[in-house]
Amino acid sequence: IMTILCCLLYVAVSIVILIALTLLFLRLWLKVRRRNYRASIGGRCVLGFFHPYCNAGGGGERVLWVAVRAIQKKYPSVHIVVYTGDTDATPEDISQRARQRFNITLQRPVTFVFLTKRRWVEAYMYPHLTLLGQSLGSVLLGWEALWKCVPDIYIDSMGYAFTLPLFRYLGDCTVGCYVHYPTVSTDMLEKVSTRQEGHNNPSFITKSWFLSTLKVQYYKLFALLYGWAGRRSHAAIVNSTWTFDHIQKLWKMKDRTHIVYPPCDINEFIKIPLDAKRSKHILSISQFRPEKDHPLQIQAFHKFLSGIPDNQKSSYKLLLVGSCRNQGDKDRVETLQKICSDLGITENVDFRLNVSFADLKSLMASSQVGLHTMWNEHFGIGVVELMAAGCIILAHNSGGPKLDIVVPINDQPTGFLASDVKSYATCMAKIFSLSDRERMEIQQSAQTHVHKFSDAEFENGFLSVFDDLITKCT
């Protein structure tokens, strides 16, 4: 028996030594690759943004491009690399989309490193244990990025925290992140433990005590791993009070975590004239993702319409505006269209996909109500933009909209909050019943409030957090 144990111990020690030597070799080899790449670009500091969906056209992408522009303005010698999985687009296509969708023009072109393994972070790849699967998949995708280009500074700008230790320890990089939404949160744990049904907690789990208990333990273990990975950051930025509170509980690095609200293009939208007599349109702006809860919007609008006289219903429209990233998003749009058909409100609901910036402004200028329904939205750039454009906002009573955005100013309301079909329908009716004076007062209060979410405020905050890291590199 002792002989067998000694053999097993020898094998185990040999495996550990082999792994350690392999990792050491990879680390040294990656250092050589970084030195050679820097030499090829004149010895400049290389800063990489990990953003596999940089061409998606959502709020997270606006954060990316404003951050890139801010660094280019202050540190012209820094060479910026963007790791992306958008292999179906050219660098020119991506830059043009940033200009078209966000009205952002970069001072100089950036280098795009195209990744071919993005499917490994797609939810459809992991029908079960999705969080863990996507997180492990992000490590694989991160390794492809590191293999292709080793930066001096690495910033995860999409929420793939498990790539941070990879770049810090194997790539010997200075690492930071901008967190839009914690991958796991105490709210998610509570929802599972109390067996509340949701898009990420199906009924077959909520109806089973055993499965719910098992899932809670899985979430707790995942939260520990997520916290360890996040703490590898040299500096972290979060986008709202809600996100800060949750990241603090998970990462426990208060001294290195800072709130910087995402950049909202309020300058462009505030130019839209305030008009209390707009069309009776309810405008929703968001990507067609499950968590955005478009079915709630449609069902609430249907309930609201049921209280409108038949001869007036045609004047009310629900405009669903958003971008489609992949086939999954397109399938969701078709499902939503079927819901409208089943409810008999197809003529009152208009889907607008991948609209231009000019068309977006036009829709905002003509709509009375701005609609948002995501539970525990991390922040809500679309909410701010709608408020800046003079739409009366109706947002979900949770997360960023509740804590940071739709809050009273000088005891004056800046919008409305709701949480279910009934409360949303009630608020819709209330908004359309406001007098012109009441509507104008809310519009003015909202526009005053949103100045704190401007591009300039974001740029100053973002650079103040990462200044030390970039200065040491340059």
N, C-alpha and C positions, 0 to 999 in steps of 0.2 A: 504493500500500500504506500509506504514511504517513497519507494522508487517511482510509482505512478504519480504521486503528488509532486515530487521534484521535477519530473518530466513536464507535467502540466504547468508548473511555475516557470520552468525554463522557457516553454513555448509562449506563455503569456508575456514574460519579460521581453522575449525576442520580438514579439509583435509590437509591443509598446515602443521599443527602441527603433524598430523599423518605421513605424508611423512617425515618430519624432524626427528621425533623420529625413524622411520624405518631406515632412512639412518644413523643416529647416532648409532643405534643398530648394523647395518651391519658393520660399520666402526670399532666398538669395537670388534665385533665378528671376523672380519678379522685380527685385531691385535693379538688376541689370537691365531688364526691359524698360523700366521707368527711366533710368539714366540715358539709355539710347534714344527713347522717344523725346525726352527733354532736349537732348542734343540736336535732334532733327528739327526742332522748332525754335532754336536759338537759345536754349537754356531757360525758357520761361516756365513759370509755375503753372501746373496743370490742375484745374478744378473740374471735377466730374459730377454731373447731376444724374442720378439714377431715376429715370422717369420713363418706364417701358411704354406708356400710353401718351407720349408727349403730343400726339396729333389728335387727341380725342375731342378737344374743344370744350372741356368742362372747367369748373372753377379752379381745380388743382393745376390745370395747364396754364391758367392766367398767372397763378402764383409763380410757376416756373419761369415764364417769360419776363415777368417784371423783375424777378430776382436776377436773371441773366443780364437784363438791361442795366440794372443798378450796379452790378459788378463791373460791367463793361465801362460804365461812365466813370467810376471811381478808381478802378484798377485796369487801365488799358493794356498793361503788359501781361495780364493773366490770360492764359489760353483755356477756353471753356469747352468742355466735352459734354455732350448729352447722350446718355445710353438709352436707346429706344428700340422697341420691338416693332415699330411701324415700317416693316420692310416693304410694304406696298406703296410707300411714298418716297419721293426724292427729297434731299435737303431743301431744295427750292420750294417744293410743295408744302413742306412743314412750315417754312418761314412765311410763305404766302398765307397759309391758314391762320397763323398767329396774327398777321396784319388784318386779315378779313374778319376773323371772329372777335378779336380783342382790341383791334386798333393799336397794336404794338409793333413798332419797327425797331429791330435791333441795330445797334451802331455798327456792328461787324458780324460777319457770318460766324457761326459756331461749328465745331466739328461734331458730326453725328457718328456714333458707333452703333451700328445696326446689329441687333441681337436676334438670333434665329430660334431661340428656345422659349419664347414668351408663352407658348401654350402651357408650360408647366406652372404658370401662376394663374391660369384660368380656372374658375370655379367648376366648370363642367368636367374637368379632369378628376375631380375628387367628389363623387356623389356622397361619400361618407368621410368623416373627419376632415372636413373641408379646410378649416383654419390651419390645422397641422400640415395638411397636404400642400396648400398654397405657400405656407411659410418655408417648408423644405424645398418646394419648387423655386422659391425666390432665391434660395442659396445657390441652386444650380444655375439659375439665370444670372445671379451675381458673379458666379465663377466665370461664366462666359464673358461677362463685361470686364472682369479683372484680367482675364487672359488676353483680351484684345487690346486693352489700354489700362495701364496702371497710373492712376492720378496721384498727385501730392495730397490733394484735399478731396474727400468724397462726401457728397451730400445726398442723402436719400430724400427725395421730395415727393414720394408717393405712398410712404407708409410701409415699406418692406424692412422692418427693423432687424430681421434675421440676417440681412446682408452687412450690417454694421460690424459685427465681430470678424466677419470674413475679410473685409477691407482693412480693418484696424490691425488684426494680428497676422494675417497672411500677406496682405498687401503693404503693411507698415505705413498706412495712410492716416492722416488726421481725418476724423470722421465727425459729421454732424447730420442733422436731419430737420425737416419741417414736417410736423405731424398734423395731418388733417383730421384724423380719426383713429382712436386706439383700436388695434386689431381685435382686442377683447376688452370688455369693460365690466365693472361691477353691476351695471344695469343689465347687461346680458346674463350675468350669473343669476341675478335676482329673477329675471324673466323665466329662466329655465327652472330655477328652484321652486318658483311659485306656479310653474306649469302653465304659463301664458302662451297661447298659440301665436306664431308670427312667421314671416317668410323664412327665417332661419331656425325656427323651432316648430316643425310640423306636428299635426294632430296625433300621429301615431306615437310620438314621444311624449307629448303632454298628457296623453291618456294612460301612460304607463309609469307607475311609481319607480320601477326598477330602471327603466331607460332614462328617466329624468334624473335620477340619482347618479347614474353612470355618467350622464352628460355633464352634470355639475362638477364631478370629480375630474373629468377630462378638461373642462374649462379652467379649473383651478390649477391643474398641472401645466396647462398651456400658458396661463397667466404668469406662472413662475418663470418659465422659459422666456416668455416675451419680456418680462421685466429685466432678466439678466441680459438679454440681447440689447435692449434699449439703453441700459446703463453703460454700454460701451461707447456711447456718444461723448465726444469732448464738449459738445454744446448742442442743445436741442431747442427748437422753437415750436410752440404749439399755437393754434390759430384762434383759441377762444377760452373763456373761463371754464366752460364745461370740459373741454379737452384737457386743460391744465389740471383740473381736479382729478380726473381719471388717470392721467399719466403720472401724477404725483403718487397716487395709491399704488401704481404698478411698478414704476421705475425708481421712485424714491431718490431723486436727484434734484432737489429744489434749487440748489445753488447753480445748477447748469441748465435749468429749464426756464424759458421766457415766453411770455405771451406777445405775439405780434399778429395783429389782425390781418387777414389776407387783403391784398390790394383790390379795391373795387373801383371800377371805371366811373366814378361819380361825376367827374368833370364833364364827360360827354353826355351823361344822362340828365344832369341838372340843367343842361341847355334846353331840354325839352320844356316848353311852356306849360305852366300849371293851368289846368282847365277843369273846372268842376263839372262841366257838361260833356263828358266823353261818352263814347259808345258803351253800351251795356255788355262789355266784354270782360271775361275773367281770364287772365293770362297766366299760364304756368310755364316756367322756364327751368328745365332740368333734364339731365340725361335719362334715357329710358332704362333705368336700373331698378331691380326689385325694391330696394330700400326707399326709393323715392315715392312709392305707394300711389301710383297713378290711379289704381282702381278706387281708392278712397276719394280722389278728386271727382271721378266720374259719378260715383254713387252719391256723393254729397250734392253735386250739381243736379243730378236727377231728382233728388229729394227736394231741393230748392225749386226746381221747375214745376214740381207737382203742386206747388202753392201759387203758381202764376196763372192768371186767366189764359185760356187757349189762344185768344186773339192777340196776346202780347208775347207769347213764348218765343216767337221767331226772332225777336230783337235781342235775345240773350244768347251769347255764344261763350263756349269754353274753348280756349286756344291752347293746345298742348304743343309747346315748342321745345325741341331738344335735339341732341346729336345721337346718332347710332354708331357705336364703336365696332360692333361685330354682328354676326348672325343671331346671337342670342338676343341682342337688343331689338333687332328687326322682328324676331318672333314675338317679343313682348308687345311691340306696337300692333301686330296683327291680332293678338289676344285682346288688347285694349279696344281695338276697333270692333271686335265681336261683342264685347261687353256693351259698347254703345248701341250696337244693333239690337241686342237682346232687350235693352232698356227702352228702345224706341227713341233715342235722342241723337241718332247719327247726324241729322241735319243741324243740330245745335253744337256739335263738337268738331273742331277743325284741327287736324294734325299737321304741324309744320316741322319738317325734318331738315337739319343742317342748314339753317337760314344764315344769310349774310349779316354782318354787323349793321348795315344800313336798314335791312328789313326788320331786324330786331328792334332798332330804335323806333321805327315806324309803328310796329305793333305796340310798343310801350306807350307811345304818344297817344294812341287811340283807345287804350283799355282803361277801364275804371278800377279794376281789382287785380292785384297780383296774388297768385295762389301758391302755397307751399305746404306739403303734407308729410314730409319725412320725419319720422319719430327720432328724437335725439340727433338731429342734424348737428354735425360738429360745429359749423358756423352758419353758412348760408349766404354766399356771395350773391346769388340770384335774388335773395330777399332784399339785400341792400340796394342792388341795382334797380329793382322795381320801385323801392321807396324813393330813390333819387329821381326816378323818372316821373314821379307824381302818381303812381298807382297806389291805391289804398291796399296795404298788405294784409293778407289773411294767412297766418303761418301756424305751424304746429306748436302747441304749448309745451315745448321741451327744448333741451339743448341750447345751441347758440342763439336762435331767434328769441327764446324766452329770457336768457340771461344777459345777452349783450346787445341785441338789435332792436326788437320790438318792445322797447321800454319807455315809460313816460318821460317827457322832458318838460320841466317846470310845471308838473302836474297836468300836462297836456298829452293825450294819447298819440302814439305814432303809428298805430295800426291795431290789428285784432289777432287774438290767438284762439285756437280751437284744438280739439283732440279726437273727435269721432264724427261719423256721418251727420248725426243730429246737430252737434254744435257748429260744424262747418256750414251746414245749410242755414242754420239760424243766423250766423254771422253774415252770410251772403245776403240774406234778406235785410238785415240791419244796415249793411253798407249801402245797398241800393235805395234804402229809405232815407238816407241822410239828406239834409238840406244842402244847397250849394255852399253856404257859409260854413257849415260843419265839416263838409268834405274838404274845403280849402284850408281850414285850420289844421286838419290832420296832415294834409300834404305839406304844409309849411313846416310843421313841427318835425316831420320825418326828414325833410331835406336838411334842416338845421342839424339834426342828429347824425346823419350819415357822413358828415365831413371827417369824422374821426376814423373812417375806413378808407381814406384816399390812398392813391398810389404813393404819394410823397410820404405819408405816415408809415406805410409799409417799408419803403426803401430805407428810411432812416432807422427803423427798428431792426430790419433784417441785417443791415450792414453793421449796426452797433453790436449785434451778437457775434457775428462772424469776423469782425474786423481783426481781432487779435490772431485768429487762425490764418487769415489771408496774409496779414502783414509779415508773419513769421516765415511764410512760404516765399514771399516776394523779396 
